[in-house]
């Protein structure tokens, strides 16, 4: 089958950074569904893996097929699959330890796959699974927020893929006040469109947030954590909590005086370790699909590239690397 693969870590402007290749069709296991991929989105994890941030670009001697957001149609099901059948239109975020969605076909554990929203295209659906799961797990699994909770949450990276979904989910499912960060007028307008109550200037974060929330914020959801722990410690209220989706190796000691907590959200943890509740990801995606079909949240796809090839994926990676994209970049057939 056709796939788009990464080999050695290379800059995105090198034509060999992502290449069109022919690879064997995946052989689904008893818990897998085999999916015909119609659309994918590109996330920072794709860019980092291609560029070598997570080790070399190949698994053993095999080309590395990236892609951690997908939408497509089930073409075969394993013997132990429940709840999904051939012909179902589905969406998923995949497993970082397996070959990804940048291919004609992908085998995915059915417990992390759900039927996609009926009201949106494959392209618009593909923009959402990884971001929605990351936002949901960060907010409900780590912060333990419930639907009656109020207070103020600061969303650092409000115009990004995860920030855009986090804001929408928080405004539809909780009573939180959301302050999103943005650095441009276009990003500010997008954050407000997603439902943010206010927007802070990321270039002058402390002063901007202190003006909007003089008593501090109750929680922080961060897509840009390295170098910001001290800033977060200034802005968080005592006993508050920070959720980081990008990690940091700097000292967390600044949070100590406020007895604040730091949580790491890694969307692939459930699939990587085959946790007892791995099926929670399919349940979350089912609930998010319902929210989309009811019009409560919208797709965050803003750039759609109709070129499911190495050239199309390289352009998508280039856009994501530029860090100028609002929302998500999608590549579709």
ROTOR-348656 format. One record per residue (C-alpha): z, x, y. Coordinates in steps of 0.25 Angstrom, whole numbers, plus 5000, padded with zeros to 4 digits. Layout:
BEGIN
ZXY;...
//
This chain:
BEGIN
500050005000;499950045015;501150095022;501450175034;502350295031;503150405037;503150545031;503650665039;504450635052;503350635063;503250585078;502650455079;501350505086;501050585074;500050505066;500750555053;502050495057;501750365051;500550355041;499750255033;499950275019;499750215005;501050204997;501350124984;501849984985;503349964984;503949914971;504949814975;506249814967;506949694961;507649664975;506449694983;505349604990;504049674992;503549635006;502149645012;502449705026;501849635038;502549695050;503649805053;504349845065;504749985069;506250025071;506850145076;507250175061;505750185058;505550285069;506650375065;506250375051;504850415054;505250525064;506250585054;507550525060;507950485046;507450595038;506050625034;504950515034;504750515019;505550465007;505350574997;503850604996;503550465000;503050415014;504150345021;503750195024;504550155036;504750015042;506149935043;505749805048;504749715041;504149575039;503149535028;502949455016;503549465002;502549494991;503449524979;504949504976;505849584966;506549514954;507849504961;507349454975;507949324980;507549244991;506249304994;504849274988;503449324989;502749275001;504049275010;503849325024;505049425026;505649525035;506549645033;507149775038;507049855025;507849975019;507750105025;507850175012;506550105007;505050115011;504850025023;504049915029;502850005034;501949965022;501149855016;502349825007;503849845007;504849824996;506249775002;507549724996;507449574997;508949575002;508549635016;507249545017;507149405023;506149305027;505549335040;505649225052;504549125050;504349115065;503849255068;502749345063;502949465053;502849555065;503949485073;504849475061;504649625058;505349665071;506649605068;507349635054;507949775056;508349735070;508949605066;509749665055;510249775063;510749685074;511349585065;512049685056;512549755069;513049625075;513649545064;513949645053;514449765061;515049695074;515449565066;514949475077;515049335074;514249215081;515349185090;515649325095;515449345110;515649475118;514649575123;513749665115;512949775121;511549795114;511049935116;509549935114;509449785117;507849795118;507749865104;507449795091;508849785087;509449755100;508449635102;508849575089;510349605091;510249535105;509549405099;510449395087;511749415096;511349305106;510949205095;512049235085;513249275094;513949245107;513849395111;513349435125;512249545124;512049655133;510749735129;510349865134;508949895140;508250005148;507049935153;506749805160;505849765148;507049795138;508049715147;507049595147;506949605132;508449615130;508649485138;507549415131;508249445118;509549375123;510349495129;511349435140;511249565148;510549695148;511149835151;510349955156;510350055145;510150165155;511450135161;512150075150;513650085153;513550035168;512549925164;513449875152;514749885160;514049795171;513649695161;514949695152;516049755161;517149745150;516249815140;515449755128;516049715114;514949775106;513749865107;512549865098;511749995099;510350045096;510650165104;511950225100;511850385101;512450435114;512950295117;514350285110;515050325123;514350225131;514650115121;516150155121;516150135136;515449995135;516149935122;517449855124;518649895116;518549865101;517049845103;515949885093;514649965093;513549945083;512550055083;511150045076;510750185078;511950265075;512550385082;513250515078;514050525091;515550505092;516050365092;517350405098;517050345112;517250205105;518650245099;519350215112;518850065112;519050055097;517650015097;516850025084;515450075080;514550015070;513250065064;512249965060;511150015050;510249905046;509849975033;511249995028;511249865019;509849905012;510250055011;511550035004;511149904997;512349835002;513049714995;512549635007;511149685009;510649545008;511249515022;510049575028;509149475022;510149365027;510149425041;508649425042;508649275037;509549235048;508749315058;507449255053;508149115056;508449155070;507049195073;506449075067;507448985075;506949065088;508349125090;507849265090;506449325092;505749445086;505949575094;504449625091;503849675104;502749775099;501849725087;500849825082;499849765073;499549885065;500249905052;499850055050;500350195053;499750185067;500450055070;501750105065;501650235073;501450155086;502650065082;503550195080;503050245093;503450125101;504850125094;505050275097;504650245112;505950165113;505250075123;504949955114;505749835116;505949755103;505249795091;503949855087;503149785075;501949835067;501249725059;500049695051;
//
